Amino acid sequence: MTLRIATLVKQIPSLEEMRIGPDGRLDRSNCALEMNPYCRRAVSASVEAVREHGGSVTVITLGPPDAVDVLREAIAWGMSRGIDISGIHIVGPEFAGSDTLATARALVASMDTVLKAAALANGSARDSVAFDL
C-alpha cells in the first residue's frame, strides 16, 4: 500500500505583528503573514512518515491568493528532504465563509490520513480537526 497523506495548512498573521483594531477584531492590514507554527509540525510529521514508509504528501490550504506562500514553504521543505510533495490552493469568492471541513473532506477523499494542527497560534481553534479517512 502506498501512503498518500493530505496535510492542511493555514496562513496566519505573524504573532509579533498582530494588532487588534478599534472594532475589537484582528487587524490584518500591514501585517506579515506566515504558516501557522502548528501546521509546520503537521507538515514535518507528514514528511517524516513518507520518508519512513514511502508515498506522497499533498498540502492543502484555503485562503486568499497570498496563501499560496504557505504551500510554497511546505513544498520546498518536503522537496529538500527528497519526498514527493505537492499542493492544492483553494481560492475564490465562492469559498468565502465556506465550511472548511466539508471542503477538506471532498478534496482528500482519496487520501489515507489527514494531519491538521490541533490549534492555531492566533488563538482560533474552531476548525481544529484531525481524522483518518
N, CA, C and O atoms as a printed pandas DataFrame, in Angstrom:
     atom_number atom_name residue_name chain_id  residue_number  x_coord  y_coord  z_coord
0              1         N          MET        A               1    0.842   -1.180    0.000
1              2        CA          MET        A               1    0.000    0.000    0.000
2              3         C          MET        A               1    0.888    1.245    0.000
3              4         O          MET        A               1    1.843    1.335    0.771
4              5         N          THR        A               2    0.570    2.185   -0.857
5              6        CA          THR        A               2    1.298    3.449   -0.907
6              7         C          THR        A               2    0.592    4.468   -0.025
7              8         O          THR        A               2   -0.615    4.682   -0.143
8              9         N          LEU        A               3    1.350    5.084    0.849
9             10        CA          LEU        A               3    0.811    6.090    1.762
10            11         C          LEU        A               3    0.628    7.405    1.016
11            12         O          LEU        A               3    1.567    7.904    0.395
12            13         N          ARG        A               4   -0.573    7.967    1.074
13            14        CA          ARG        A               4   -0.863    9.286    0.500
14            15         C          ARG        A               4   -1.412   10.138    1.634
15            16         O          ARG        A               4   -2.505    9.874    2.136
16            17         N          ILE        A               5   -0.668   11.150    2.036
17            18        CA          ILE        A               5   -1.055   11.972    3.184
18            19         C          ILE        A               5   -1.449   13.362    2.710
19            20         O          ILE        A               5   -0.712   13.997    1.956
20            21         N          ALA        A               6   -2.603   13.832    3.147
21            22        CA          ALA        A               6   -3.025   15.221    2.925
22            23         C          ALA        A               6   -2.820   15.970    4.233
23            24         O          ALA        A               6   -3.264   15.523    5.290
24            25         N          THR        A               7   -2.151   17.104    4.156
25            26        CA          THR        A               7   -1.885   17.907    5.344
26            27         C          THR        A               7   -2.455   19.300    5.123
27            28         O          THR        A               7   -2.091   19.987    4.169
28            29         N          LEU        A               8   -3.346   19.706    6.007
29            30        CA          LEU        A               8   -3.981   21.014    5.896
30            31         C          LEU        A               8   -3.095   22.062    6.553
31            32         O          LEU        A               8   -2.621   21.869    7.673
32            33         N          VAL        A               9   -2.871   23.174    5.853
33            34        CA          VAL        A               9   -2.043   24.251    6.389
34            35         C          VAL        A               9   -2.809   25.567    6.298
35            36         O          VAL        A               9   -3.659   25.747    5.426
36            37         N          LYS        A              10   -2.493   26.478    7.211
37            38        CA          LYS        A              10   -3.195   27.760    7.267
38            39         C          LYS        A              10   -2.197   28.896    7.391
39            40         O          LYS        A              10   -1.192   28.797    8.095
40            41         N          GLN        A              11   -2.500   29.976    6.688
41            42        CA          GLN        A              11   -1.698   31.195    6.782
42            43         C          GLN        A              11   -2.324   32.098    7.837
43            44         O          GLN        A              11   -3.531   32.339    7.827
44            45         N          ILE        A              12   -1.487   32.596    8.750
45            46        CA          ILE        A              12   -1.964   33.472    9.824
46            47         C          ILE        A              12   -1.066   34.701    9.912
47            48         O          ILE        A              12    0.056   34.686    9.405
48            49         N          PRO        A              13   -1.549   35.765   10.553
49            50        CA          PRO        A              13   -0.682   36.927   10.772
50            51         C          PRO        A              13    0.475   36.551   11.693
51            52         O          PRO        A              13    0.321   35.735   12.602
52            53         N          SER        A              14    1.623   37.152   11.448
53            54        CA          SER        A              14    2.788   36.946   12.302
54            55         C          SER        A              14    2.433   37.327   13.734
55            56         O          SER        A              14    1.857   38.389   13.970
56            57         N          LEU        A              15    2.773   36.469   14.684
57            58        CA          LEU        A              15    2.433   36.732   16.086
58            59         C          LEU        A              15    3.008   38.057   16.570
59            60         O          LEU        A              15    2.374   38.762   17.356
60            61         N          GLU        A              16    4.207   38.398   16.102
61            62        CA          GLU        A              16    4.854   39.635   16.542
62            63         C          GLU        A              16    4.136   40.875   16.034
63            64         O          GLU        A              16    4.267   41.950   16.619
64            65         N          GLU        A              17    3.373   40.737   14.945
65            66        CA          GLU        A              17    2.739   41.897   14.327
66            67         C          GLU        A              17    1.229   41.943   14.518
67            68         O          GLU        A              17    0.578   42.840   13.982
68            69         N          MET        A              18    0.658   41.016   15.254
69            70        CA          MET        A              18   -0.792   41.010   15.450
70            71         C          MET        A              18   -1.234   42.255   16.203
71            72         O          MET        A              18   -0.640   42.632   17.214
72            73         N          ARG        A              19   -2.286   42.886   15.695
73            74        CA          ARG        A              19   -2.864   44.064   16.328
74            75         C          ARG        A              19   -4.380   43.917   16.348
75            76         O          ARG        A              19   -4.976   43.363   15.425
76            77         N          ILE        A              20   -4.980   44.413   17.396
77            78        CA          ILE        A              20   -6.438   44.437   17.491
78            79         C          ILE        A              20   -6.915   45.807   17.024
79            80         O          ILE        A              20   -6.432   46.835   17.498
80            81         N          GLY        A              21   -7.860   45.815   16.098
81            82        CA          GLY        A              21   -8.393   47.057   15.557
82            83         C          GLY        A              21   -9.405   47.689   16.492
83            84         O          GLY        A              21   -9.760   47.097   17.511
84            85         N          PRO        A              22   -9.875   48.887   16.160
85            86        CA          PRO        A              22  -10.840   49.598   17.005
86            87         C          PRO        A              22  -12.166   48.851   17.166
87            88         O          PRO        A              22  -12.909   49.088   18.119
88            89         N          ASP        A              23  -12.454   47.951   16.227
89            90        CA          ASP        A              23  -13.694   47.174   16.314
90            91         C          ASP        A              23  -13.534   45.920   17.168
91            92         O          ASP        A              23  -14.479   45.144   17.312
92            93         N          GLY        A              24  -12.328   45.716   17.742
93            94        CA          GLY        A              24  -12.091   44.552   18.589
94            95         C          GLY        A              24  -11.696   43.301   17.827
95            96         O          GLY        A              24  -11.513   42.239   18.422
96            97         N          ARG        A              25  -11.564   43.423   16.509
97            98        CA          ARG        A              25  -11.186   42.278   15.683
98            99         C          ARG        A              25   -9.730   42.396   15.256
99           100         O          ARG        A              25   -9.141   43.476   15.312
100          101         N          LEU        A              26   -9.162   41.283   14.833
101          102        CA          LEU        A              26   -7.783   41.256   14.362
102          103         C          LEU        A              26   -7.640   42.153   13.140
103          104         O          LEU        A              26   -8.390   42.010   12.174
104          105         N          ASP        A              27   -6.688   43.071   13.174
105          106        CA          ASP        A              27   -6.400   43.968   12.054
106          107         C          ASP        A              27   -5.339   43.309   11.187
107          108         O          ASP        A              27   -4.182   43.198   11.593
108          109         N          ARG        A              28   -5.730   42.869    9.989
109          110        CA          ARG        A              28   -4.813   42.156    9.100
110          111         C          ARG        A              28   -4.082   43.089    8.132
111          112         O          ARG        A              28   -3.215   42.641    7.383
112          113         N          SER        A              29   -4.420   44.366    8.141
113          114        CA          SER        A              29   -3.754   45.297    7.228
114          115         C          SER        A              29   -2.310   45.524    7.682
115          116         O          SER        A              29   -2.029   45.617    8.877
116          117         N          ASN        A              30   -1.418   45.609    6.724
117          118        CA          ASN        A              30    0.008   45.848    7.004
118          119         C          ASN        A              30    0.591   44.840    7.983
119          120         O          ASN        A              30    1.434   45.192    8.809
120          121         N          CYS        A              31    0.157   43.613    7.901
121          122        CA          CYS        A              31    0.618   42.571    8.823
122          123         C          CYS        A              31    1.284   41.460    8.013
123          124         O          CYS        A              31    0.707   40.950    7.052
124          125         N          ALA        A              32    2.490   41.094    8.405
125          126        CA          ALA        A              32    3.169   39.978    7.738
126          127         C          ALA        A              32    2.403   38.686    8.012
127          128         O          ALA        A              32    1.898   38.474    9.114
128          129         N          LEU        A              33    2.325   37.836    7.007
129          130        CA          LEU        A              33    1.618   36.564    7.142
130          131         C          LEU        A              33    2.620   35.419    7.089
131          132         O          LEU        A              33    3.657   35.518    6.434
132          133         N          GLU        A              34    2.299   34.327    7.788
133          134        CA          GLU        A              34    3.191   33.171    7.848
134          135         C          GLU        A              34    2.376   31.903    8.058
135          136         O          GLU        A              34    1.187   31.957    8.372
136          137         N          MET        A              35    3.036   30.755    7.879
137          138        CA          MET        A              35    2.367   29.489    8.154
138          139         C          MET        A              35    2.191   29.333    9.662
139          140         O          MET        A              35    3.105   29.600   10.441
140          141         N          ASN        A              36    1.005   28.898   10.051
141          142        CA          ASN        A              36    0.732   28.601   11.452
142          143         C          ASN        A              36    1.799   27.617   11.953
143          144         O          ASN        A              36    2.022   26.586   11.319
144          145         N          PRO        A              37    2.463   27.917   13.081
145          146        CA          PRO        A              37    3.522   27.023   13.565
146          147         C          PRO        A              37    3.051   25.591   13.821
147          148         O          PRO        A              37    3.820   24.648   13.636
148          149         N          TYR        A              38    1.812   25.420   14.239
149          150        CA          TYR        A              38    1.293   24.072   14.458
150          151         C          TYR        A              38    1.132   23.333   13.129
151          152         O          TYR        A              38    1.288   22.113   13.073
152          153         N          CYS        A              39    0.820   24.069   12.061
153          154        CA          CYS        A              39    0.740   23.454   10.736
154          155         C          CYS        A              39    2.125   23.011   10.271
155          156         O          CYS        A              39    2.255   21.992    9.594
156          157         N          ARG        A              40    3.163   23.775   10.632
157          158        CA          ARG        A              40    4.529   23.354   10.304
158          159         C          ARG        A              40    4.820   21.990   10.921
159          160         O          ARG        A              40    5.468   21.147   10.301
160          161         N          ARG        A              41    4.339   21.778   12.139
161          162        CA          ARG        A              41    4.542   20.474   12.794
162          163         C          ARG        A              41    3.828   19.367   12.034
163          164         O          ARG        A              41    4.359   18.265   11.890
164          165         N          ALA        A              42    2.620   19.659   11.544
165          166        CA          ALA        A              42    1.879   18.661   10.771
166          167         C          ALA        A              42    2.612   18.338    9.472
167          168         O          ALA        A              42    2.681   17.175    9.074
168          169         N          VAL        A              43    3.163   19.364    8.802
169          170        CA          VAL        A              43    3.948   19.135    7.583
170          171         C          VAL        A              43    5.161   18.271    7.910
171          172         O          VAL        A              43    5.471   17.330    7.179
172          173         N          SER        A              44    5.840   18.587    8.997
173          174        CA          SER        A              44    7.013   17.813    9.408
174          175         C          SER        A              44    6.653   16.351    9.658
175          176         O          SER        A              44    7.364   15.451    9.212
176          177         N          ALA        A              45    5.552   16.112   10.370
177          178        CA          ALA        A              45    5.125   14.737   10.658
178          179         C          ALA        A              45    4.779   13.996    9.368
179          180         O          ALA        A              45    5.098   12.816    9.224
180          181         N          SER        A              46    4.131   14.681    8.436
181          182        CA          SER        A              46    3.780   14.066    7.155
182          183         C          SER        A              46    5.025   13.684    6.370
183          184         O          SER        A              46    5.131   12.573    5.849
184          185         N          VAL        A              47    5.968   14.621    6.292
185          186        CA          VAL        A              47    7.210   14.377    5.559
186          187         C          VAL        A              47    7.974   13.207    6.176
187          188         O          VAL        A              47    8.471   12.343    5.454
188          189         N          GLU        A              48    8.068   13.175    7.483
189          190        CA          GLU        A              48    8.793   12.083    8.152
190          191         C          GLU        A              48    8.105   10.735    7.931
191          192         O          GLU        A              48    8.780    9.723    7.739
192          193         N          ALA        A              49    6.767   10.711    7.957
193          194        CA          ALA        A              49    6.041    9.458    7.717
194          195         C          ALA        A              49    6.326    8.931    6.314
195          196         O          ALA        A              49    6.529    7.731    6.127
196          197         N          VAL        A              50    6.341    9.829    5.328
197          198        CA          VAL        A              50    6.613    9.414    3.950
198          199         C          VAL        A              50    8.073    8.998    3.787
199          200         O          VAL        A              50    8.366    8.059    3.047
200          201         N          ARG        A              51    8.976    9.673    4.457
201          202        CA          ARG        A              51   10.388    9.257    4.396
202          203         C          ARG        A              51   10.553    7.849    4.954
203          204         O          ARG        A              51   11.350    7.065    4.440
204          205         N          GLU        A              52    9.809    7.531    5.994
205          206        CA          GLU        A              52    9.935    6.220    6.641
206          207         C          GLU        A              52    9.202    5.113    5.888
207          208         O          GLU        A              52    9.708    3.997    5.777
208          209         N          HIS        A              53    8.007    5.419    5.370
209          210        CA          HIS        A              53    7.150    4.378    4.798
210          211         C          HIS        A              53    6.944    4.488    3.289
211          212         O          HIS        A              53    6.361    3.588    2.685
212          213         N          GLY        A              54    7.409    5.574    2.669
213          214        CA          GLY        A              54    7.169    5.785    1.245
214          215         C          GLY        A              54    5.820    6.429    1.004
215          216         O          GLY        A              54    4.974    6.463    1.898
216          217         N          GLY        A              55    5.615    6.938   -0.199
217          218        CA          GLY        A              55    4.350    7.557   -0.553
218          219         C          GLY        A              55    4.511    9.005   -0.944
219          220         O          GLY        A              55    5.549    9.408   -1.468
220          221         N          SER        A              56    3.468    9.796   -0.686
221          222        CA          SER        A              56    3.485   11.200   -1.079
222          223         C          SER        A              56    2.680   12.041   -0.094
223          224         O          SER        A              56    1.852   11.533    0.662
224          225         N          VAL        A              57    2.953   13.345   -0.129
225          226        CA          VAL        A              57    2.249   14.312    0.714
226          227         C          VAL        A              57    1.604   15.350   -0.193
227          228         O          VAL        A              57    2.222   15.815   -1.150
228          229         N          THR        A              58    0.367   15.709    0.106
229          230        CA          THR        A              58   -0.297   16.831   -0.544
230          231         C          THR        A              58   -0.666   17.828    0.543
231          232         O          THR        A              58   -1.403   17.497    1.472
232          233         N          VAL        A              59   -0.152   19.050    0.429
233          234        CA          VAL        A              59   -0.513   20.097    1.383
234          235         C          VAL        A              59   -1.656   20.903    0.781
235          236         O          VAL        A              59   -1.658   21.204   -0.413
236          237         N          ILE        A              60   -2.630   21.248    1.623
237          238        CA          ILE        A              60   -3.841   21.921    1.160
238          239         C          ILE        A              60   -4.076   23.152    2.018
239          240         O          ILE        A              60   -3.974   23.096    3.244
240          241         N          THR        A              61   -4.392   24.269    1.363
241          242        CA          THR        A              61   -4.789   25.466    2.096
242          243         C          THR        A              61   -5.983   26.105    1.411
243          244         O          THR        A              61   -6.134   26.017    0.192
244          245         N          LEU        A              62   -6.818   26.741    2.195
245          246        CA          LEU        A              62   -7.944   27.514    1.701
246          247         C          LEU        A              62   -7.688   28.943    2.143
247          248         O          LEU        A              62   -7.553   29.208    3.337
248          249         N          GLY        A              63   -7.621   29.867    1.190
249          250        CA          GLY        A              63   -7.355   31.243    1.562
250          251         C          GLY        A              63   -7.208   32.143    0.354
251          252         O          GLY        A              63   -7.361   31.704   -0.786
252          253         N          PRO        A              64   -6.909   33.414    0.614
253          254        CA          PRO        A              64   -6.743   34.383   -0.469
254          255         C          PRO        A              64   -5.524   34.043   -1.322
255          256         O          PRO        A              64   -4.749   33.156   -0.966
256          257         N          PRO        A              65   -5.348   34.743   -2.451
257          258        CA          PRO        A              65   -4.219   34.432   -3.334
258          259         C          PRO        A              65   -2.864   34.371   -2.627
259          260         O          PRO        A              65   -2.038   33.524   -2.968
260          261         N          ASP        A              66   -2.619   35.241   -1.659
261          262        CA          ASP        A              66   -1.332   35.239   -0.953
262          263         C          ASP        A              66   -1.100   33.969   -0.138
263          264         O          ASP        A              66    0.038   33.686    0.237
264          265         N          ALA        A              67   -2.137   33.206    0.141
265          266        CA          ALA        A              67   -1.984   31.980    0.937
266          267         C          ALA        A              67   -1.140   30.936    0.214
267          268         O          ALA        A              67   -0.694   29.967    0.829
268          269         N          VAL        A              68   -0.918   31.124   -1.079
269          270        CA          VAL        A              68   -0.065   30.196   -1.828
270          271         C          VAL        A              68    1.340   30.144   -1.226
271          272         O          VAL        A              68    2.056   29.159   -1.409
272          273         N          ASP        A              69    1.736   31.193   -0.512
273          274        CA          ASP        A              69    3.072   31.210    0.101
274          275         C          ASP        A              69    3.269   30.071    1.101
275          276         O          ASP        A              69    4.371   29.533    1.207
276          277         N          VAL        A              70    2.213   29.693    1.841
277          278        CA          VAL        A              70    2.370   28.590    2.796
278          279         C          VAL        A              70    2.553   27.264    2.062
279          280         O          VAL        A              70    3.252   26.375    2.548
280          281         N          LEU        A              71    1.928   27.131    0.896
281          282        CA          LEU        A              71    2.138   25.923    0.093
282          283         C          LEU        A              71    3.571   25.871   -0.419
283          284         O          LEU        A              71    4.217   24.824   -0.380
284          285         N          ARG        A              72    4.058   27.002   -0.897
285          286        CA          ARG        A              72    5.440   27.041   -1.394
286          287         C          ARG        A              72    6.426   26.659   -0.292
287          288         O          ARG        A              72    7.371   25.907   -0.529
288          289         N          GLU        A              73    6.199   27.182    0.910
289          290        CA          GLU        A              73    7.087   26.861    2.031
290          291         C          GLU        A              73    7.071   25.365    2.328
291          292         O          GLU        A              73    8.125   24.746    2.479
292          293         N          ALA        A              74    5.877   24.787    2.412
293          294        CA          ALA        A              74    5.757   23.360    2.732
294          295         C          ALA        A              74    6.353   22.488    1.629
295          296         O          ALA        A              74    7.045   21.510    1.912
296          297         N          ILE        A              75    6.084   22.844    0.378
297          298        CA          ILE        A              75    6.606   22.058   -0.745
298          299         C          ILE        A              75    8.132   22.120   -0.777
299          300         O          ILE        A              75    8.793   21.099   -0.971
300          301         N          ALA        A              76    8.687   23.308   -0.589
301          302        CA          ALA        A              76   10.151   23.442   -0.578
302          303         C          ALA        A              76   10.759   22.616    0.547
303          304         O          ALA        A              76   11.804   21.991    0.368
304          305         N          TRP        A              77   10.114   22.613    1.693
305          306        CA          TRP        A              77   10.620   21.860    2.842
306          307         C          TRP        A              77   10.629   20.365    2.535
307          308         O          TRP        A              77   11.616   19.678    2.798
308          309         N          GLY        A              78    9.523   19.863    1.976
309          310        CA          GLY        A              78    9.448   18.443    1.634
310          311         C          GLY        A              78   10.415   18.053    0.534
311          312         O          GLY        A              78   11.046   16.998    0.603
312          313         N          MET        A              79   10.535   18.903   -0.486
313          314        CA          MET        A              79   11.451   18.603   -1.592
314          315         C          MET        A              79   12.896   18.572   -1.113
315          316         O          MET        A              79   13.695   17.772   -1.600
316          317         N          SER        A              80   13.234   19.434   -0.163
317          318        CA          SER        A              80   14.611   19.444    0.340
318          319         C          SER        A              80   14.935   18.151    1.088
319          320         O          SER        A              80   16.103   17.843    1.325
320          321         N          ARG        A              81   13.906   17.403    1.456
321          322        CA          ARG        A              81   14.098   16.123    2.137
322          323         C          ARG        A              81   13.862   14.938    1.199
323          324         O          ARG        A              81   13.819   13.785    1.629
324          325         N          GLY        A              82   13.711   15.248   -0.089
325          326        CA          GLY        A              82   13.641   14.208   -1.104
326          327         C          GLY        A              82   12.339   13.431   -1.168
327          328         O          GLY        A              82   12.344   12.265   -1.562
328          329         N          ILE        A              83   11.226   14.042   -0.793
329          330        CA          ILE        A              83    9.956   13.318   -0.871
330          331         C          ILE        A              83    9.072   13.897   -1.972
331          332         O          ILE        A              83    9.281   15.020   -2.432
332          333         N          ASP        A              84    8.088   13.112   -2.382
333          334        CA          ASP        A              84    7.097   13.519   -3.370
334          335         C          ASP        A              84    6.055   14.369   -2.645
335          336         O          ASP        A              84    5.290   13.852   -1.831
336          337         N          ILE        A              85    6.022   15.673   -2.939
337          338        CA          ILE        A              85    5.109   16.582   -2.245
338          339         C          ILE        A              85    4.522   17.564   -3.252
339          340         O          ILE        A              85    5.223   18.055   -4.137
340          341         N          SER        A              86    3.229   17.844   -3.109
341          342        CA          SER        A              86    2.547   18.789   -3.989
342          343         C          SER        A              86    1.559   19.601   -3.158
343          344         O          SER        A              86    1.382   19.348   -1.966
344          345         N          GLY        A              87    0.915   20.580   -3.798
345          346        CA          GLY        A              87   -0.005   21.430   -3.056
346          347         C          GLY        A              87   -1.291   21.710   -3.802
347          348         O          GLY        A              87   -1.335   21.685   -5.032
348          349         N          ILE        A              88   -2.340   21.978   -3.035
349          350        CA          ILE        A              88   -3.638   22.392   -3.567
350          351         C          ILE        A              88   -4.014   23.681   -2.857
351          352         O          ILE        A              88   -4.047   23.731   -1.628
352          353         N          HIS        A              89   -4.302   24.738   -3.642
353          354        CA          HIS        A              89   -4.714   26.026   -3.085
354          355         C          HIS        A              89   -6.167   26.261   -3.465
355          356         O          HIS        A              89   -6.489   26.428   -4.641
356          357         N          ILE        A              90   -7.030   26.275   -2.479
357          358        CA          ILE        A              90   -8.448   26.536   -2.706
358          359         C          ILE        A              90   -8.632   28.039   -2.570
359          360         O          ILE        A              90   -8.461   28.595   -1.485
360          361         N          VAL        A              91   -8.980   28.693   -3.663
361          362        CA          VAL        A              91   -9.117   30.149   -3.648
362          363         C          VAL        A              91  -10.282   30.546   -4.541
363          364         O          VAL        A              91  -10.531   29.915   -5.567
364          365         N          GLY        A              92  -10.988   31.586   -4.148
365          366        CA          GLY        A              92  -12.076   32.099   -4.961
366          367         C          GLY        A              92  -13.202   32.622   -4.101
367          368         O          GLY        A              92  -13.371   32.194   -2.959
368          369         N          PRO        A              93  -13.971   33.546   -4.645
369          370        CA          PRO        A              93  -15.059   34.140   -3.864
370          371         C          PRO        A              93  -16.105   33.117   -3.433
371          372         O          PRO        A              93  -16.788   33.316   -2.428
372          373         N          GLU        A              94  -16.237   32.024   -4.184
373          374        CA          GLU        A              94  -17.225   31.004   -3.816
374          375         C          GLU        A              94  -16.869   30.290   -2.518
375          376         O          GLU        A              94  -17.720   29.625   -1.927
376          377         N          PHE        A              95  -15.622   30.419   -2.067
377          378        CA          PHE        A              95  -15.209   29.770   -0.824
378          379         C          PHE        A              95  -15.260   30.699    0.382
379          380         O          PHE        A              95  -15.011   30.264    1.507
380          381         N          ALA        A              96  -15.575   31.955    0.166
381          382        CA          ALA        A              96  -15.659   32.898    1.286
382          383         C          ALA        A              96  -16.739   32.423    2.252
383          384         O          ALA        A              96  -17.896   32.252    1.869
384          385         N          GLY        A              97  -16.356   32.215    3.493
385          386        CA          GLY        A              97  -17.307   31.775    4.507
386          387         C          GLY        A              97  -17.694   30.313    4.402
387          388         O          GLY        A              97  -18.629   29.875    5.073
388          389         N          SER        A              98  -16.989   29.539    3.565
389          390        CA          SER        A              98  -17.360   28.130    3.401
390          391         C          SER        A              98  -16.946   27.307    4.611
391          392         O          SER        A              98  -16.101   27.725    5.403
392          393         N          ASP        A              99  -17.542   26.152    4.739
393          394        CA          ASP        A              99  -17.212   25.201    5.791
394          395         C          ASP        A              99  -15.937   24.483    5.363
395          396         O          ASP        A              99  -15.965   23.658    4.451
396          397         N          THR        A             100  -14.817   24.793    6.021
397          398        CA          THR        A             100  -13.533   24.228    5.606
398          399         C          THR        A             100  -13.465   22.719    5.793
399          400         O          THR        A             100  -12.779   22.035    5.033
400          401         N          LEU        A             101  -14.156   22.196    6.780
401          402        CA          LEU        A             101  -14.138   20.752    6.991
402          403         C          LEU        A             101  -14.794   20.031    5.815
403          404         O          LEU        A             101  -14.269   19.032    5.324
404          405         N          ALA        A             102  -15.940   20.537    5.366
405          406        CA          ALA        A             102  -16.619   19.917    4.228
406          407         C          ALA        A             102  -15.755   20.001    2.972
407          408         O          ALA        A             102  -15.680   19.043    2.202
408          409         N          THR        A             103  -15.108   21.138    2.767
409          410        CA          THR        A             103  -14.225   21.304    1.618
410          411         C          THR        A             103  -13.050   20.335    1.696
411          412         O          THR        A             103  -12.710   19.685    0.707
412          413         N          ALA        A             104  -12.436   20.239    2.862
413          414        CA          ALA        A             104  -11.288   19.338    3.040
414          415         C          ALA        A             104  -11.687   17.890    2.811
415          416         O          ALA        A             104  -10.958   17.145    2.155
416          417         N          ARG        A             105  -12.823   17.484    3.337
417          418        CA          ARG        A             105  -13.272   16.092    3.145
418          419         C          ARG        A             105  -13.457   15.768    1.669
419          420         O          ARG        A             105  -13.082   14.687    1.214
420          421         N          ALA        A             106  -14.033   16.697    0.925
421          422        CA          ALA        A             106  -14.246   16.460   -0.502
422          423         C          ALA        A             106  -12.919   16.330   -1.242
423          424         O          ALA        A             106  -12.778   15.489   -2.130
424          425         N          LEU        A             107  -11.946   17.165   -0.874
425          426        CA          LEU        A             107  -10.661   17.149   -1.571
426          427         C          LEU        A             107   -9.802   15.942   -1.236
427          428         O          LEU        A             107   -9.058   15.463   -2.092
428          429         N          VAL        A             108   -9.888   15.448   -0.031
429          430        CA          VAL        A             108   -8.979   14.382    0.387
430          431         C          VAL        A             108   -9.644   13.007    0.428
431          432         O          VAL        A             108   -9.173   12.107    1.124
432          433         N          ALA        A             109  -10.713   12.847   -0.301
433          434        CA          ALA        A             109  -11.435   11.578   -0.281
434          435         C          ALA        A             109  -10.549   10.391   -0.656
435          436         O          ALA        A             109  -10.804    9.269   -0.217
436          437         N          SER        A             110   -9.516   10.623   -1.457
437          438        CA          SER        A             110   -8.646    9.511   -1.856
438          439         C          SER        A             110   -7.374    9.415   -1.018
439          440         O          SER        A             110   -6.490    8.620   -1.336
440          441         N          MET        A             111   -7.269   10.210    0.045
441          442        CA          MET        A             111   -6.075   10.193    0.892
442          443         C          MET        A             111   -6.230    9.176    2.015
443          444         O          MET        A             111   -7.346    8.797    2.370
444          445         N          ASP        A             112   -5.107    8.737    2.568
445          446        CA          ASP        A             112   -5.109    7.776    3.662
446          447         C          ASP        A             112   -5.234    8.442    5.028
447          448         O          ASP        A             112   -5.952    7.946    5.896
448          449         N          THR        A             113   -4.545    9.552    5.221
449          450        CA          THR        A             113   -4.512   10.215    6.523
450          451         C          THR        A             113   -4.480   11.714    6.326
451          452         O          THR        A             113   -3.846   12.208    5.394
452          453         N          VAL        A             114   -5.161   12.445    7.200
453          454        CA          VAL        A             114   -5.123   13.902    7.200
454          455         C          VAL        A             114   -4.546   14.353    8.530
455          456         O          VAL        A             114   -5.014   13.929    9.586
456          457         N          LEU        A             115   -3.526   15.214    8.485
457          458        CA          LEU        A             115   -2.950   15.803    9.692
458          459         C          LEU        A             115   -3.237   17.290    9.665
459          460         O          LEU        A             115   -2.996   17.958    8.659
460          461         N          LYS        A             116   -3.749   17.805   10.765
461          462        CA          LYS        A             116   -4.039   19.223   10.874
462          463         C          LYS        A             116   -3.684   19.669   12.264
463          464         O          LYS        A             116   -3.813   18.906   13.221
464          465         N          ALA        A             117   -3.243   20.888   12.383
465          466        CA          ALA        A             117   -2.873   21.425   13.690
466          467         C          ALA        A             117   -4.045   21.336   14.656
467          468         O          ALA        A             117   -5.198   21.508   14.261
468          469         N          ALA        A             118   -3.744   21.067   15.922
469          470        CA          ALA        A             118   -4.777   20.991   16.956
470          471         C          ALA        A             118   -5.265   22.371   17.352
471          472         O          ALA        A             118   -6.338   22.502   17.941
472          473         N          ALA        A             119   -4.499   23.395   17.041
473          474        CA          ALA        A             119   -4.878   24.766   17.374
474          475         C          ALA        A             119   -4.129   25.699   16.445
475          476         O          ALA        A             119   -3.210   25.288   15.737
476          477         N          LEU        A             120   -4.527   26.946   16.456
477          478        CA          LEU        A             120   -3.849   27.961   15.674
478          479         C          LEU        A             120   -3.145   28.915   16.617
479          480         O          LEU        A             120   -3.666   29.243   17.683
480          481         N          ALA        A             121   -1.977   29.354   16.230
481          482        CA          ALA        A             121   -1.197   30.240   17.089
482          483         C          ALA        A             121   -1.886   31.578   17.304
483          484         O          ALA        A             121   -1.581   32.282   18.267
484          485         N          ASN        A             122   -2.815   31.941   16.417
485          486        CA          ASN        A             122   -3.508   33.209   16.593
486          487         C          ASN        A             122   -4.719   33.082   17.516
487          488         O          ASN        A             122   -5.520   34.012   17.617
488          489         N          GLY        A             123   -4.860   31.934   18.192
489          490        CA          GLY        A             123   -5.911   31.752   19.185
490          491         C          GLY        A             123   -7.175   31.096   18.673
491          492         O          GLY        A             123   -8.037   30.730   19.473
492          493         N          SER        A             124   -7.315   30.935   17.379
493          494        CA          SER        A             124   -8.504   30.314   16.819
494          495         C          SER        A             124   -8.351   28.799   16.850
495          496         O          SER        A             124   -7.333   28.266   16.409
496          497         N          ALA        A             125   -9.346   28.114   17.364
497          498        CA          ALA        A             125   -9.303   26.649   17.379
498          499         C          ALA        A             125  -10.608   26.071   16.877
499          500         O          ALA        A             125  -10.842   24.870   17.011
500          501         N          ARG        A             126  -11.461   26.898   16.303
501          502        CA          ARG        A             126  -12.795   26.441   15.920
502          503         C          ARG        A             126  -12.789   25.341   14.874
503          504         O          ARG        A             126  -13.710   24.525   14.830
504          505         N          ASP        A             127  -11.760   25.307   14.029
505          506        CA          ASP        A             127  -11.742   24.279   12.994
506          507         C          ASP        A             127  -10.584   23.317   13.188
507          508         O          ASP        A             127  -10.020   22.814   12.216
508          509         N          SER        A             128  -10.228   23.059   14.435
509          510        CA          SER        A             128   -9.102   22.159   14.692
510          511         C          SER        A             128   -9.579   20.714   14.712
511          512         O          SER        A             128  -10.138   20.235   15.698
512          513         N          VAL        A             129   -9.342   20.035   13.594
513          514        CA          VAL        A             129   -9.817   18.669   13.413
514          515         C          VAL        A             129   -8.713   17.847   12.764
515          516         O          VAL        A             129   -8.036   18.325   11.854
516          517         N          ALA        A             130   -8.528   16.628   13.220
517          518        CA          ALA        A             130   -7.667   15.667   12.532
518          519         C          ALA        A             130   -8.446   14.365   12.464
519          520         O          ALA        A             130   -9.122   13.994   13.424
520          521         N          PHE        A             131   -8.360   13.676   11.349
521          522        CA          PHE        A             131   -9.123   12.444   11.220
522          523         C          PHE        A             131   -8.441   11.506   10.243
523          524         O          PHE        A             131   -7.685   11.942    9.376
524          525         N          ASP        A             132   -8.710   10.223   10.385
525          526        CA          ASP        A             132   -8.286    9.229    9.412
526          527         C          ASP        A             132   -9.472    8.931    8.512
527          528         O          ASP        A             132  -10.605    8.811    8.977
528          529         N          LEU        A             133   -9.198    8.814    7.215
529          530        CA          LEU        A             133  -10.280    8.520    6.271
530          531         C          LEU        A             133  -10.444    7.032    6.111
531          532         O          LEU        A             133  -11.306    6.584    5.356
